[in-house]
Amino acid sequence: MSGKSLTWHRIAKHLTLSADVGNRLITQHEPANTAARLADVLATIIKGGSKILLFGNGGSAADAQHVAAEFVGRYKLGGRRPLPAIALTTDTSVLTAISNDFDYDEIFSRQIYALGNTGDIAVGISCSGASPNVINALRTARSFGLKTAMFTGKGSNLEPFDADYVINVPSTDTALIQQAHITLWHAIVDAVENSLCE
């Protein structure tokens, strides 16, 4: 075992698997190509005075908040203007009221209905691609003329009409998909920030 502990080997295996997923994002071309197209679209949307609406469940909810913070605050460029992004995962009164009075599957779609405008983009994050509340929100967004994007993983059952831009990470492991999502988001935010604010 070359003197290293079982824990070390387990951690090394995870890092190797994560690096492999990252390499496939580039070698399979489509995820990186879609990310580049999405970055251009986000920059255009922001230039036009519209906003980004982000949402997901669990770790994907945390990613939505993380990404919104990087747009509104900053990613790398200090002193630049804030860029309009809202995480629909943060208002506990809205989330619990909709869950209690209507249905959990409507927690994002009702917010899209209330806050979304033509020209905005709704971005769902779901590792499985099967989260009903995320899919419902994307459908609501499209019905109101918003652009849509979805971050998901291999094996997703997301139907093509549910999003204009689909970034499908080539993995079925939730943890690896989430890691790839945030890596992709960092690359996208960096591209948008530099496009708009340098």
C-alpha positions in Angstrom: 0.0 0.0 0.0 3.1 2.2 -0.4 2.9 3.5 3.2 -0.2 5.6 2.6 -3.4 5.1 4.6 -6.7 3.8 3.3 -8.1 7.3 3.8 -5.3 8.9 1.6 -6.1 6.4 -1.1 -9.8 7.1 -0.9 -9.2 10.9 -1.2 -6.7 10.4 -4.0 -9.3 8.2 -5.9 -11.9 11.0 -5.5 -9.6 13.6 -6.8 -8.6 11.4 -9.7 -12.3 10.8 -10.6 -13.0 14.5 -10.4 -10.1 15.4 -12.7 -11.3 12.7 -15.1 -14.8 14.4 -15.3 -13.1 17.8 -15.8 -11.0 16.4 -18.7 -14.2 14.9 -20.3 -15.9 18.3 -20.1 -13.2 19.5 -22.6 -12.6 16.3 -24.7 -16.3 15.7 -25.3 -16.5 19.4 -26.5 -20.2 19.8 -26.1 -20.3 20.9 -22.4 -17.5 23.4 -22.9 -19.0 24.7 -26.1 -22.4 25.1 -24.5 -20.7 26.9 -21.5 -19.0 29.3 -23.9 -22.3 30.0 -25.7 -24.1 30.5 -22.4 -21.4 33.0 -21.2 -22.0 35.0 -24.4 -25.7 34.9 -23.9 -25.5 36.0 -20.2 -23.3 38.9 -21.2 -25.8 40.0 -23.9 -28.7 39.7 -21.4 -26.9 41.8 -18.8 -25.9 44.4 -21.4 -29.6 44.6 -22.4 -30.6 45.5 -18.8 -32.1 42.0 -18.0 -31.2 39.6 -15.2 -30.3 36.0 -14.3 -32.6 33.9 -12.1 -30.9 30.9 -10.6 -32.5 27.9 -8.7 -32.0 24.3 -7.6 -32.3 22.0 -4.6 -29.8 21.1 -1.8 -26.3 21.5 -3.1 -27.6 23.0 -6.3 -29.5 25.6 -4.2 -26.1 26.5 -2.6 -24.6 26.7 -6.1 -27.3 29.1 -7.2 -26.6 31.3 -4.2 -22.8 31.1 -4.8 -23.1 32.1 -8.5 -25.5 34.9 -7.8 -23.1 36.3 -5.2 -20.3 36.2 -7.7 -22.3 38.1 -10.3 -23.6 40.7 -7.8 -20.4 41.0 -5.8 -17.4 40.1 -7.9 -15.5 37.0 -9.1 -12.0 38.3 -9.8 -12.3 41.9 -10.9 -12.4 44.3 -8.0 -14.2 47.6 -8.4 -16.4 46.5 -11.2 -20.2 47.2 -11.3 -22.6 44.6 -9.8 -24.2 42.3 -12.4 -27.9 41.4 -11.9 -28.5 37.9 -10.7 -31.0 36.5 -8.1 -31.0 33.1 -6.4 -34.6 32.0 -6.0 -33.5 29.7 -3.2 -32.9 32.3 -0.4 -36.2 33.7 0.7 -37.4 31.2 3.4 -40.8 33.0 3.8 -41.6 32.7 0.1 -40.3 29.1 -0.1 -42.2 27.9 2.9 -45.4 29.8 2.1 -45.5 28.4 -1.4 -44.7 24.9 -0.2 -47.4 25.1 2.5 -50.1 26.9 0.6 -49.6 25.4 -2.9 -47.0 22.7 -3.5 -43.2 22.3 -3.2 -43.1 21.7 -7.0 -44.2 25.3 -7.5 -41.5 27.1 -5.3 -39.5 28.3 -8.2 -42.2 28.6 -10.9 -44.3 31.0 -8.8 -41.2 33.2 -8.3 -40.4 33.1 -12.0 -44.0 34.2 -12.6 -43.7 37.1 -10.1 -40.1 38.2 -10.9 -39.3 37.2 -14.4 -39.5 39.5 -17.4 -39.0 38.9 -21.1 -35.3 39.2 -21.8 -34.3 37.5 -18.5 -32.8 34.0 -18.3 -33.9 31.3 -15.9 -31.1 28.9 -15.0 -32.1 25.6 -13.3 -29.5 23.4 -11.6 -30.4 19.7 -11.1 -27.8 16.9 -11.1 -30.5 14.4 -12.0 -32.4 16.6 -14.4 -35.5 15.2 -12.8 -36.4 17.8 -10.1 -40.1 18.6 -10.7 -39.8 22.1 -9.2 -36.8 23.0 -11.4 -38.5 21.6 -14.6 -41.7 23.4 -13.7 -39.8 26.7 -13.4 -38.1 26.2 -16.7 -41.4 25.6 -18.4 -43.0 28.6 -16.7 -40.0 30.7 -17.8 -40.3 29.6 -21.5 -44.1 30.3 -21.4 -43.3 33.9 -20.4 -40.6 34.4 -23.1 -37.6 34.0 -20.9 -34.5 32.3 -22.1 -33.7 29.1 -20.2 -30.6 27.1 -19.2 -30.1 23.8 -17.3 -27.1 22.4 -15.6 -27.5 18.6 -15.1 -25.6 15.3 -15.3 -25.4 12.2 -17.4 -28.5 10.1 -17.4 -30.7 13.2 -17.1 -34.2 12.7 -18.4 -34.6 16.4 -19.2 -36.6 16.8 -22.4 -35.0 19.0 -25.0 -37.7 21.6 -24.9 -37.2 22.3 -21.2 -34.1 24.5 -21.8 -32.4 26.5 -24.5 -29.0 25.7 -23.2 -28.3 22.3 -21.5 -24.9 21.6 -19.9 -24.8 17.9 -19.2 -21.9 16.8 -17.1 -20.6 13.4 -18.2 -21.0 11.6 -14.9 -23.7 9.9 -12.8 -22.0 10.6 -9.5 -23.9 13.5 -7.8 -20.8 14.8 -6.0 -18.7 14.8 -9.1 -21.5 16.5 -11.1 -21.8 19.2 -8.4 -18.0 19.8 -8.5 -18.1 20.1 -12.3 -21.0 22.5 -12.1 -19.3 25.0 -9.9 -16.1 24.7 -12.0 -18.1 25.5 -15.1 -19.8 28.4 -13.3 -16.5 29.8 -12.3 -15.3 29.7 -15.9 -18.6 31.3 -17.1 -18.6 34.1 -14.5 -15.0 34.8 -15.3 -15.8 35.1 -19.0 -18.9 37.3 -18.4 -17.0 39.5 -15.9 -14.2 40.1 -18.4 -16.5 40.7 -21.3 -18.5 43.3 -19.5 -16.2 44.9 -17.0 -12.6 45.0 -18.1 
